[in-house]
Amino acid sequence: MGTTMKGLVYGGPGKIELKEIPKPAIEKPTDALVKILKTTICGTDLGILHGKTPSCKPGTTLGHEGVGVIEEVGQAVRSFKKGDHVIISCITSDGTCEYCKKQMYSHCEDGGWILGHLINGTQAEYVRIPHADNSLHHIPAGADEEALVMLSDILPTGHEIGVQNGQVKPGDTIAIVGAGPIGMSVLLTSQFYSPAKIFMIDLDENRLKVAKTFGATVTINSGKEDAVKKIMGETKDGVDVAIEAVGMPATFDICQQIIRPGGHIANVGVHGKSVDLQIQNLWIQNITLTTGLVNTNTTPMLLKTVTSGRIDPKKLITHHFKLKDILHAYEVFGNASKEKAMKVIIEP
């Protein structure tokens, strides 16, 4: 076995390069070494590339999603063995700290979002996974591994930070602002809770058409019509739940203008700058505003819904690339509207 591998390395804002790098090895008894079978690109990776995440240092291998097969485990790993096929969680958790005991795995004192951020990630041939017992999930025999890549991050993010934080209930009218991969994940998982009406708002006509096929009741192109005016005209006094899935001041502003008294604004988008919180209007509305980073505590439940066929996240995949073409994959994903891209799959 060789001692080097191919990996996508961050070189500072605007710089990424596929290069030959050292193959990772077991460093602690709780580690696992995973051979990557399929990975993908996240909007957060684009954020790093655009300099929005200064905590990610040059020299880091990017990526925090994927499925793979275990190559080796540390002597303290109990739940996994060589040859097991696994989903890699975007969140690393030791399972023992104060935050993990609250199921706030994203704030694990020896983990959280570290893959492809603070340590080397999954856009490579191999990856070292710390705290393997708590940071990997077994793939059931016969499962569609490509679909399960969506369980690394976007599906639990949409479900936990959008749907659960927004407290979507049967009969609710909800609005999702942003029809990208996260917004679509919110759309898919919100239907577990039988909302009566789902508005989907975006600037991309193609994505809005796809949202219709995924279960959106009403689609609004906010570049062609006033989304706030349309929603307020079609509801009694706004929506019960407004879910922000972009991370821009303009999309957050839509949410705070369409929320009804007693409603929930669930912010899922990653914001690179401040927003204008209209507290002078909202204070009297009895609304709840939530933010969050995914904890992945619902991943086992979501895995059951996917393997049973209850939801099909494979519908989110639009493009396939080989690892050698990952720079082109970034170009396609970064020009999603032009390329009609949603999620891309990258294989060795």
LOLOMI-590304 format. One line per 2 residues: number of its first residue (from 0); their letters; for each residue x, y, z of N, C-alpha, C. Coordinates in steps of 0.2 Angstrom, whole numbers, padded with zeros to 4 digits. Example, Ala and Ser with C-alpha at 12.3 -4.5 7.8 and 13.67 -1.06 7.14 Angstrom:
2
0) as) 0066,-0028,0039,0062,-0022,0039,0066,-0016,0039; 0064,-0011,0035,0068,-0005,0036,0064,0000,0039
***
This chain:
348
0) mg) 0004,-0006,0000,0000,0000,0000,0004,0006,0000; 0002,0011,-0004,0006,0017,-0004,0005,0022,0002
2) tt) 0010,0026,0002,0010,0031,0008,0007,0038,0006; 0005,0039,0000,0002,0045,-0003,-0004,0044,-0006
4) mk) -0008,0049,-0007,-0015,0049,-0010,-0016,0055,-0014; -0022,0055,-0018,-0024,0062,-0020,-0029,0065,-0015
6) gl) -0029,0071,-0015,-0033,0075,-0011,-0034,0082,-0013; -0040,0085,-0012,-0041,0092,-0014,-0039,0097,-0008
8) vy) -0034,0101,-0009,-0031,0105,-0004,-0032,0112,-0004; -0035,0115,0001,-0036,0122,0001,-0029,0126,0002
10) gg) -0029,0131,-0003,-0022,0135,-0002,-0023,0142,0000; -0029,0144,0003,-0031,0151,0004,-0036,0153,0000
12) pg) -0039,0159,0001,-0045,0161,-0002,-0044,0161,-0010; -0049,0158,-0013,-0049,0157,-0021,-0044,0152,-0023
14) ki) -0041,0148,-0019,-0036,0143,-0021,-0037,0136,-0019; -0038,0131,-0023,-0039,0124,-0022,-0035,0120,-0027
16) el) -0032,0115,-0025,-0028,0111,-0029,-0028,0104,-0028; -0029,0099,-0033,-0029,0092,-0032,-0022,0090,-0032
18) ke) -0019,0087,-0027,-0012,0086,-0027,-0011,0079,-0023; -0005,0077,-0023,-0002,0071,-0020,-0001,0073,-0013
20) ip) -0004,0070,-0008,-0003,0072,-0001,-0002,0065,0003; 0001,0066,0009,0002,0060,0013,-0005,0056,0015
22) kp) -0005,0050,0014,-0011,0046,0016,-0012,0046,0024; -0018,0047,0027,-0018,0048,0034,-0017,0041,0037
24) ai) -0016,0041,0043,-0015,0035,0047,-0019,0035,0054; -0020,0030,0057,-0023,0030,0064,-0018,0034,0068
26) ek) -0021,0039,0072,-0017,0043,0077,-0019,0041,0084; -0025,0040,0085,-0028,0038,0092,-0032,0032,0092
28) pt) -0032,0028,0097,-0036,0022,0097,-0043,0022,0095; -0046,0028,0096,-0053,0029,0094,-0054,0031,0086
30) da) -0049,0031,0082,-0049,0033,0075,-0051,0027,0071; -0054,0029,0065,-0055,0024,0060,-0052,0027,0053
32) lv) -0049,0023,0049,-0046,0025,0043,-0052,0023,0037; -0054,0027,0034,-0060,0026,0029,-0057,0027,0022
34) ki) -0058,0022,0017,-0057,0023,0010,-0064,0026,0007; -0063,0032,0004,-0069,0036,0001,-0071,0032,-0005
36) lk) -0078,0031,-0005,-0081,0028,-0011,-0085,0033,-0015; -0088,0038,-0011,-0092,0043,-0014,-0092,0049,-0009
38) tt) -0090,0055,-0012,-0091,0061,-0008,-0094,0067,-0012; -0095,0073,-0010,-0099,0078,-0013,-0096,0085,-0011
40) ic) -0099,0090,-0014,-0097,0097,-0012,-0102,0100,-0009; -0101,0104,-0003,-0106,0108,0000,-0105,0115,-0001
42) gt) -0111,0119,0000,-0110,0126,0000,-0105,0129,0005; -0104,0125,0011,-0099,0127,0016,-0092,0127,0013
44) dl) -0091,0122,0008,-0084,0121,0005,-0083,0128,0001; -0089,0130,-0003,-0088,0136,-0007,-0087,0142,-0002
46) gi) -0090,0142,0004,-0088,0147,0008,-0081,0148,0010; -0078,0142,0012,-0071,0141,0013,-0067,0144,0007
48) lh) -0068,0142,0001,-0065,0144,-0005,-0065,0152,-0006; -0071,0154,-0004,-0072,0162,-0005,-0069,0166,0001
50) gk) -0066,0162,0006,-0063,0166,0012,-0068,0168,0017; -0074,0164,0018,-0079,0166,0023,-0077,0162,0029
52) tp) -0072,0158,0029,-0071,0153,0035,-0063,0154,0037; -0061,0159,0040,-0054,0160,0041,-0051,0155,0046
54) sc) -0056,0151,0050,-0053,0146,0054,-0050,0140,0050; -0052,0139,0044,-0049,0134,0040,-0043,0137,0037
56) kp) -0037,0133,0038,-0031,0136,0036,-0028,0133,0030; -0024,0136,0026,-0021,0133,0020,-0018,0127,0022
58) gt) -0018,0122,0017,-0015,0116,0018,-0020,0110,0020; -0026,0112,0022,-0032,0108,0024,-0035,0104,0018
60) tl) -0036,0098,0018,-0040,0094,0013,-0047,0095,0015; -0051,0098,0010,-0058,0100,0011,-0063,0094,0011
62) gh) -0069,0095,0012,-0074,0090,0012,-0076,0087,0019; -0083,0086,0020,-0085,0084,0026,-0091,0079,0025
64) eg) -0092,0077,0019,-0097,0072,0018,-0095,0066,0014; -0098,0060,0014,-0096,0055,0010,-0098,0048,0013
66) vg) -0097,0043,0009,-0098,0036,0011,-0092,0032,0009; -0090,0027,0013,-0084,0024,0012,-0084,0017,0015
68) vi) -0078,0014,0015,-0077,0007,0017,-0071,0007,0022; -0072,0004,0028,-0067,0005,0033,-0060,0001,0031
70) ee) -0055,0004,0031,-0048,0001,0030,-0045,-0001,0036; -0046,0002,0041,-0042,0001,0048,-0046,0004,0053
72) vg) -0046,0001,0059,-0048,0004,0065,-0043,0004,0071; -0044,0009,0075,-0040,0009,0081,-0042,0004,0086
74) qa) -0038,0002,0091,-0039,-0003,0095,-0045,-0002,0100; -0047,0004,0101,-0053,0006,0105,-0060,0006,0102
76) vr) -0059,0006,0095,-0066,0006,0091,-0069,-0001,0092; -0076,0000,0094,-0079,-0006,0096,-0085,-0008,0091
78) sf) -0088,-0003,0087,-0094,-0004,0083,-0092,-0005,0076; -0086,-0004,0074,-0084,-0005,0067,-0078,-0009,0066
80) kk) -0077,-0012,0060,-0072,-0016,0058,-0070,-0015,0051; -0064,-0018,0049,-0062,-0017,0042,-0067,-0020,0038
82) gd) -0068,-0017,0032,-0073,-0019,0027,-0080,-0017,0028; -0082,-0014,0034,-0088,-0011,0035,-0089,-0005,0030
84) hv) -0095,-0005,0027,-0097,0001,0023,-0101,0006,0028; -0099,0013,0027,-0101,0018,0032,-0103,0024,0029
86) ii) -0108,0028,0032,-0109,0035,0031,-0104,0039,0036; -0101,0044,0033,-0097,0048,0037,-0101,0054,0039
88) sc) -0102,0055,0046,-0106,0061,0048,-0101,0067,0047; -0105,0073,0045,-0101,0079,0045,-0099,0082,0052
90) it) -0102,0079,0057,-0100,0081,0064,-0097,0076,0067; -0091,0077,0070,-0087,0072,0074,-0089,0073,0082
92) sd) -0090,0068,0085,-0093,0068,0092,-0089,0063,0096; -0087,0065,0102,-0084,0060,0106,-0089,0056,0111
94) gt) -0095,0058,0111,-0101,0055,0115,-0100,0055,0122; -0095,0059,0125,-0095,0059,0132,-0095,0066,0135
96) ce) -0093,0071,0131,-0093,0078,0134,-0100,0080,0136; -0100,0086,0140,-0106,0089,0142,-0111,0090,0136
98) yc) -0108,0093,0130,-0113,0094,0125,-0115,0088,0122; -0111,0083,0121,-0113,0077,0118,-0119,0074,0122
100) kk) -0118,0074,0129,-0123,0071,0133,-0130,0075,0132; -0130,0081,0129,-0136,0085,0128,-0138,0084,0120
102) qm) -0135,0079,0117,-0136,0078,0110,-0134,0084,0106; -0130,0089,0108,-0127,0094,0105,-0120,0093,0102
104) ys) -0120,0088,0097,-0114,0085,0095,-0110,0090,0091; -0114,0095,0088,-0110,0100,0084,-0105,0105,0089
106) hc) -0107,0104,0095,-0102,0108,0100,-0098,0103,0104; -0097,0097,0102,-0093,0092,0105,-0086,0096,0107
108) ed) -0084,0095,0113,-0078,0098,0115,-0071,0095,0112; -0072,0089,0109,-0066,0087,0105,-0068,0085,0098
110) gg) -0073,0089,0095,-0076,0087,0089,-0080,0093,0086; -0086,0092,0084,-0090,0096,0081,-0088,0096,0073
112) wi) -0089,0102,0070,-0088,0102,0063,-0080,0103,0062; -0076,0098,0062,-0069,0098,0061,-0067,0096,0054
114) lg) -0070,0091,0051,-0068,0088,0045,-0068,0093,0039; -0063,0093,0036,-0062,0098,0030,-0063,0105,0033
116) hl) -0061,0106,0039,-0062,0113,0042,-0056,0114,0046; -0055,0110,0052,-0050,0110,0056,-0045,0105,0055
118) in) -0047,0099,0052,-0043,0093,0051,-0045,0091,0044; -0040,0087,0041,-0041,0085,0034,-0048,0081,0033
120) gt) -0051,0082,0027,-0058,0080,0026,-0058,0075,0020; -0064,0074,0017,-0066,0068,0014,-0065,0069,0006
122) qa) -0063,0075,0004,-0062,0076,-0004,-0055,0073,-0006; -0054,0067,-0004,-0048,0063,-0005,-0049,0056,-0006
124) ey) -0044,0052,-0007,-0045,0045,-0007,-0046,0041,0000; -0043,0044,0005,-0044,0041,0012,-0045,0047,0016
126) vr) -0048,0046,0022,-0049,0051,0027,-0049,0047,0034; -0046,0051,0039,-0045,0048,0046,-0052,0051,0050
128) ip) -0055,0047,0053,-0061,0049,0056,-0060,0048,0064; -0059,0054,0068,-0059,0053,0075,-0065,0051,0078
130) ha) -0065,0048,0084,-0071,0046,0088,-0076,0042,0083; -0073,0037,0080,-0077,0033,0075,-0083,0030,0077
132) dn) -0083,0028,0083,-0089,0024,0086,-0095,0029,0086; -0094,0036,0087,-0100,0041,0087,-0100,0045,0081
134) sl) -0096,0044,0076,-0095,0048,0070,-0096,0045,0064; -0098,0038,0064,-0099,0035,0058,-0106,0031,0059
136) hh) -0109,0029,0053,-0115,0025,0053,-0115,0019,0049; -0117,0013,0051,-0117,0008,0047,-0122,0008,0041
138) ip) -0120,0006,0035,-0124,0006,0029,-0127,-0001,0029; -0134,-0001,0029,-0137,-0008,0028,-0136,-0011,0021
140) ag) -0135,-0017,0021,-0134,-0021,0015,-0139,-0020,0010; -0137,-0018,0004,-0141,-0017,-0002,-0144,-0010,-0002
142) ad) -0142,-0006,0002,-0144,0001,0002,-0140,0005,-0004; -0144,0010,-0006,-0141,0014,-0012,-0136,0019,-0008
144) ee) -0129,0018,-0009,-0124,0022,-0006,-0124,0029,-0008; -0126,0030,-0015,-0126,0036,-0018,-0131,0041,-0014
146) al) -0137,0038,-0013,-0142,0042,-0010,-0140,0044,-0002; -0136,0039,0001,-0134,0040,0008,-0129,0045,0009
148) vm) -0126,0047,0003,-0121,0053,0004,-0125,0059,0007; -0131,0060,0005,-0135,0065,0007,-0137,0065,0015
150) ls) -0135,0059,0018,-0136,0059,0025,-0130,0061,0029; -0125,0063,0026,-0119,0065,0029,-0120,0072,0032
152) di) -0124,0076,0029,-0125,0083,0031,-0132,0086,0029; -0133,0087,0022,-0139,0091,0020,-0145,0089,0023
154) lp) -0147,0082,0023,-0153,0080,0025,-0154,0081,0033; -0150,0079,0037,-0151,0081,0044,-0150,0088,0045
156) tg) -0147,0092,0041,-0147,0099,0042,-0153,0102,0041; -0156,0101,0035,-0163,0103,0034,-0168,0101,0039
158) he) -0168,0095,0041,-0173,0092,0046,-0172,0095,0052; -0166,0095,0055,-0165,0097,0062,-0165,0105,0063
160) ig) -0162,0109,0059,-0161,0116,0059,-0167,0120,0056; -0170,0116,0051,-0176,0120,0048,-0182,0117,0051
162) vq) -0183,0111,0050,-0190,0108,0051,-0191,0107,0059; -0187,0104,0062,-0187,0103,0070,-0187,0110,0073
164) ng) -0182,0114,0072,-0181,0120,0075,-0187,0125,0074; -0190,0124,0068,-0196,0128,0066,-0202,0125,0069
166) qv) -0202,0119,0072,-0208,0116,0075,-0214,0115,0070; -0212,0113,0064,-0217,0112,0059,-0222,0107,0061
168) kp) -0229,0108,0061,-0234,0104,0063,-0239,0103,0058; -0243,0097,0059,-0249,0096,0054,-0253,0102,0053
170) gd) -0255,0104,0047,-0259,0109,0045,-0256,0116,0045; -0249,0117,0046,-0245,0123,0046,-0245,0125,0039
172) ti) -0244,0132,0038,-0242,0135,0032,-0235,0137,0033; -0231,0134,0028,-0223,0136,0029,-0221,0139,0023
174) ai) -0215,0143,0023,-0212,0145,0018,-0204,0144,0018; -0201,0141,0013,-0194,0140,0013,-0191,0145,0008
176) vg) -0186,0149,0010,-0183,0154,0006,-0176,0151,0004; -0176,0149,-0002,-0170,0146,-0005,-0171,0139,-0007
178) ag) -0171,0137,-0013,-0172,0131,-0016,-0166,0127,-0018; -0160,0128,-0015,-0154,0124,-0016,-0154,0118,-0012
180) pi) -0149,0114,-0011,-0149,0108,-0008,-0152,0108,-0001; -0150,0113,0003,-0153,0113,0010,-0160,0114,0010
182) gm) -0162,0119,0006,-0169,0121,0005,-0173,0115,0003; -0171,0111,-0002,-0174,0105,-0004,-0174,0100,0001
184) sv) -0169,0099,0005,-0169,0095,0011,-0174,0097,0016; -0175,0103,0017,-0181,0105,0021,-0187,0103,0018
186) ll) -0188,0104,0012,-0194,0103,0009,-0196,0095,0009; -0191,0091,0008,-0192,0084,0009,-0194,0082,0016
188) ts) -0190,0084,0021,-0192,0082,0027,-0197,0085,0031; -0199,0091,0029,-0205,0094,0032,-0211,0091,0031
190) qf) -0212,0087,0025,-0218,0083,0024,-0219,0077,0028; -0214,0075,0033,-0215,0071,0038,-0221,0073,0043
192) ys) -0222,0080,0043,-0226,0083,0048,-0232,0086,0045; -0234,0084,0039,-0240,0086,0036,-0242,0093,0036
194) pa) -0237,0098,0034,-0240,0105,0033,-0245,0105,0028; -0250,0110,0029,-0255,0111,0024,-0253,0114,0017
196) ki) -0248,0118,0018,-0246,0122,0012,-0239,0124,0013; -0235,0123,0007,-0228,0124,0007,-0226,0129,0001
198) fm) -0224,0135,0003,-0222,0140,-0002,-0214,0139,-0003; -0212,0139,-0009,-0204,0139,-0010,-0202,0145,-0014
200) id) -0198,0148,-0011,-0196,0155,-0014,-0188,0154,-0017; -0187,0156,-0023,-0180,0156,-0026,-0180,0161,-0032
202) ld) -0174,0162,-0034,-0173,0166,-0040,-0172,0162,-0047; -0171,0155,-0045,-0169,0150,-0051,-0176,0146,-0053
204) en) -0178,0148,-0059,-0184,0145,-0061,-0183,0137,-0062; -0177,0135,-0064,-0177,0127,-0064,-0177,0124,-0057
206) rl) -0174,0127,-0052,-0175,0124,-0045,-0182,0125,-0043; -0186,0130,-0045,-0193,0130,-0043,-0197,0125,-0046
208) kv) -0195,0123,-0052,-0199,0118,-0055,-0197,0111,-0052; -0191,0110,-0050,-0189,0104,-0046,-0193,0104,-0040
210) ak) -0193,0109,-0036,-0197,0110,-0030,-0204,0107,-0030; -0207,0109,-0036,-0214,0107,-0037,-0215,0100,-0037
212) tf) -0210,0096,-0040,-0210,0089,-0041,-0208,0086,-0034; -0205,0090,-0030,-0203,0087,-0023,-0209,0088,-0018
214) ga) -0214,0092,-0020,-0220,0093,-0015,-0221,0100,-0013; -0218,0105,-0016,-0220,0112,-0014,-0227,0113,-0017
216) tv) -0231,0117,-0013,-0238,0118,-0015,-0238,0124,-0020; -0234,0130,-0018,-0233,0136,-0022,-0226,0138,-0023
218) ti) -0224,0139,-0029,-0217,0142,-0030,-0217,0149,-0032; -0213,0153,-0029,-0212,0160,-0031,-0205,0162,-0033
220) ns) -0205,0165,-0039,-0198,0168,-0041,-0198,0175,-0039; -0194,0176,-0034,-0193,0182,-0031,-0190,0188,-0035
222) gk) -0187,0185,-0041,-0184,0190,-0045,-0189,0193,-0050; -0195,0190,-0050,-0200,0192,-0055,-0207,0194,-0052
224) ed) -0207,0193,-0045,-0213,0195,-0042,-0211,0196,-0034; -0215,0200,-0031,-0214,0202,-0024,-0216,0196,-0020
226) av) -0212,0193,-0017,-0213,0186,-0013,-0217,0188,-0007; -0215,0194,-0003,-0219,0195,0003,-0226,0197,0001
228) kk) -0227,0201,-0004,-0234,0203,-0006,-0238,0197,-0008; -0235,0192,-0012,-0239,0186,-0014,-0241,0182,-0008
230) im) -0236,0181,-0003,-0238,0177,0003,-0243,0180,0007; -0242,0186,0008,-0247,0190,0013,-0254,0190,0010
232) ge) -0254,0190,0003,-0260,0190,-0001,-0264,0183,-0001; -0260,0178,0000,-0263,0171,0000,-0264,0168,0007
234) tk) -0262,0172,0012,-0263,0169,0019,-0267,0174,0023; -0269,0172,0029,-0273,0176,0033,-0268,0182,0036
236) dg) -0263,0180,0038,-0258,0186,0041,-0251,0183,0041; -0249,0179,0036,-0242,0176,0036,-0242,0169,0037
238) vd) -0236,0166,0037,-0235,0159,0038,-0233,0157,0045; -0235,0151,0046,-0233,0148,0053,-0226,0147,0054
240) va) -0222,0145,0049,-0215,0144,0049,-0212,0147,0043; -0206,0151,0044,-0202,0154,0038,-0195,0151,0039
242) ie) -0193,0147,0034,-0186,0144,0035,-0181,0147,0030; -0176,0150,0033,-0171,0154,0029,-0166,0149,0027
244) av) -0165,0148,0020,-0160,0142,0018,-0155,0145,0013; -0153,0151,0014,-0148,0154,0009,-0142,0157,0013
246) gm) -0144,0162,0018,-0138,0165,0022,-0137,0172,0019; -0142,0175,0017,-0141,0182,0015,-0146,0187,0018
248) pa) -0144,0193,0019,-0148,0198,0022,-0155,0199,0019; -0155,0198,0012,-0162,0199,0009,-0166,0193,0010
250) tf) -0164,0187,0010,-0168,0181,0011,-0170,0181,0019; -0166,0183,0023,-0168,0184,0030,-0174,0189,0031
252) di) -0173,0194,0027,-0178,0200,0028,-0185,0197,0025; -0185,0193,0020,-0192,0190,0018,-0195,0186,0024
254) cq) -0191,0182,0027,-0194,0178,0033,-0197,0183,0038; -0193,0188,0040,-0196,0192,0045,-0202,0196,0043
256) qi) -0203,0197,0037,-0209,0201,0034,-0215,0196,0033; -0214,0190,0033,-0220,0185,0031,-0222,0181,0037
258) ir) -0219,0182,0043,-0220,0177,0049,-0226,0180,0052; -0231,0176,0054,-0237,0178,0058,-0236,0178,0065
260) pg) -0240,0181,0069,-0240,0181,0076,-0239,0174,0079; -0235,0172,0083,-0234,0166,0086,-0230,0161,0082
262) gh) -0227,0164,0076,-0224,0159,0071,-0217,0158,0073; -0213,0154,0069,-0206,0152,0070,-0202,0154,0064
264) ia) -0197,0158,0065,-0192,0159,0060,-0186,0154,0061; -0184,0150,0057,-0179,0145,0058,-0173,0147,0053
266) nv) -0168,0149,0055,-0162,0151,0051,-0158,0145,0050; -0157,0143,0043,-0153,0137,0042,-0146,0140,0038
268) gv) -0147,0145,0034,-0142,0148,0030,-0136,0150,0034; -0130,0149,0031,-0124,0152,0034,-0123,0159,0032
270) hg) -0123,0163,0036,-0122,0171,0035,-0115,0173,0036; -0113,0177,0031,-0106,0179,0031,-0106,0186,0033
272) ks) -0112,0190,0034,-0112,0196,0037,-0119,0197,0041; -0119,0203,0044,-0125,0204,0048,-0131,0205,0044
274) vd) -0137,0204,0048,-0143,0206,0045,-0147,0211,0049; -0152,0214,0046,-0155,0220,0049,-0161,0216,0053
276) lq) -0161,0215,0059,-0166,0212,0063,-0172,0217,0065; -0178,0216,0062,-0183,0221,0063,-0186,0220,0070
278) iq) -0183,0221,0075,-0185,0219,0082,-0191,0224,0084; -0191,0230,0081,-0196,0235,0083,-0203,0232,0080
280) nl) -0203,0228,0075,-0209,0225,0073,-0211,0218,0076; -0205,0215,0077,-0206,0208,0079,-0207,0207,0087
282) wi) -0205,0212,0091,-0206,0210,0098,-0213,0209,0100; -0217,0212,0097,-0224,0211,0099,-0228,0205,0096
284) qn) -0224,0202,0092,-0227,0196,0088,-0227,0189,0091; -0224,0189,0096,-0223,0182,0100,-0220,0177,0095
286) it) -0215,0179,0091,-0212,0174,0087,-0206,0171,0090; -0204,0165,0088,-0198,0162,0090,-0193,0162,0084
288) lt) -0186,0164,0085,-0181,0164,0080,-0176,0159,0083; -0174,0154,0078,-0169,0150,0080,-0163,0150,0075
290) tg) -0157,0148,0077,-0152,0147,0072,-0149,0140,0074; -0144,0138,0071,-0140,0132,0073,-0136,0129,0068
292) lv) -0131,0124,0070,-0127,0120,0066,-0130,0113,0068; -0130,0109,0062,-0133,0102,0063,-0129,0098,0068
294) nt) -0133,0094,0072,-0130,0090,0077,-0130,0083,0075; -0134,0081,0069,-0134,0074,0066,-0137,0069,0071
296) nt) -0141,0071,0076,-0144,0067,0081,-0150,0063,0077; -0152,0066,0072,-0158,0062,0069,-0156,0058,0063
298) tp) -0149,0057,0062,-0147,0054,0056,-0149,0046,0056; -0149,0043,0062,-0152,0036,0062,-0159,0035,0060
300) ml) -0163,0040,0062,-0170,0040,0060,-0171,0041,0052; -0167,0046,0050,-0167,0048,0043,-0165,0042,0038
302) lk) -0160,0038,0041,-0157,0033,0037,-0163,0027,0036; -0167,0027,0041,-0173,0022,0041,-0178,0024,0036
304) tv) -0179,0031,0036,-0184,0033,0031,-0181,0033,0024; -0175,0033,0023,-0172,0033,0016,-0172,0025,0014
306) ts) -0170,0021,0018,-0169,0014,0016,-0176,0011,0015; -0181,0014,0019,-0188,0011,0018,-0191,0014,0012
308) gr) -0188,0019,0008,-0191,0022,0003,-0196,0028,0004; -0196,0030,0010,-0201,0035,0012,-0199,0042,0009
310) id) -0192,0043,0009,-0190,0049,0005,-0184,0046,0001; -0183,0050,-0005,-0178,0048,-0009,-0173,0054,-0011
312) pk) -0168,0055,-0006,-0163,0060,-0007,-0159,0060,-0014; -0159,0054,-0017,-0155,0053,-0023,-0158,0058,-0028
314) kl) -0164,0060,-0028,-0167,0065,-0032,-0163,0072,-0032; -0159,0073,-0027,-0155,0079,-0026,-0149,0079,-0031
316) it) -0147,0073,-0033,-0140,0072,-0036,-0141,0074,-0044; -0137,0078,-0047,-0138,0080,-0054,-0132,0079,-0058
318) hh) -0126,0078,-0055,-0120,0078,-0058,-0115,0072,-0055; -0111,0069,-0059,-0106,0064,-0057,-0099,0066,-0060
320) fk) -0094,0065,-0055,-0087,0067,-0057,-0083,0062,-0054; -0077,0061,-0057,-0071,0057,-0054,-0067,0062,-0050
322) lk) -0064,0059,-0045,-0059,0064,-0041,-0054,0068,-0045; -0052,0065,-0051,-0047,0069,-0055,-0050,0075,-0058
324) di) -0057,0075,-0058,-0060,0081,-0061,-0064,0085,-0056; -0061,0085,-0050,-0065,0088,-0044,-0064,0096,-0045
326) lh) -0059,0099,-0048,-0059,0106,-0050,-0065,0108,-0054; -0066,0104,-0059,-0072,0105,-0064,-0078,0105,-0060
328) ay) -0079,0100,-0055,-0085,0099,-0051,-0086,0105,-0047; -0081,0108,-0044,-0082,0114,-0041,-0084,0120,-0045
330) ev) -0082,0120,-0051,-0084,0125,-0056,-0092,0124,-0057; -0094,0118,-0059,-0101,0117,-0060,-0105,0118,-0054
332) fg) -0103,0116,-0048,-0107,0117,-0042,-0107,0125,-0040; -0102,0128,-0042,-0101,0135,-0040,-0106,0140,-0045
334) na) -0107,0137,-0051,-0112,0140,-0056,-0118,0136,-0057; -0121,0135,-0051,-0127,0130,-0050,-0133,0132,-0055
336) sk) -0134,0138,-0055,-0140,0140,-0059,-0139,0139,-0067; -0133,0141,-0069,-0131,0140,-0076,-0131,0132,-0078
338) ek) -0128,0129,-0073,-0127,0122,-0074,-0133,0117,-0072; -0138,0120,-0069,-0144,0116,-0067,-0141,0111,-0062
340) am) -0137,0113,-0057,-0134,0108,-0053,-0137,0109,-0046; -0138,0103,-0043,-0140,0103,-0036,-0134,0100,-0032
342) kv) -0134,0093,-0031,-0128,0090,-0028,-0124,0086,-0033; -0118,0086,-0032,-0113,0082,-0036,-0110,0076,-0032
344) ii) -0109,0071,-0036,-0106,0065,-0033,-0099,0065,-0036; -0094,0064,-0032,-0087,0063,-0034,-0085,0056,-0031
346) ep) -0082,0052,-0036,-0079,0045,-0035,-0072,0045,-0036; -0069,0040,-0033,-0061,0039,-0035,-0060,0038,-0043
***
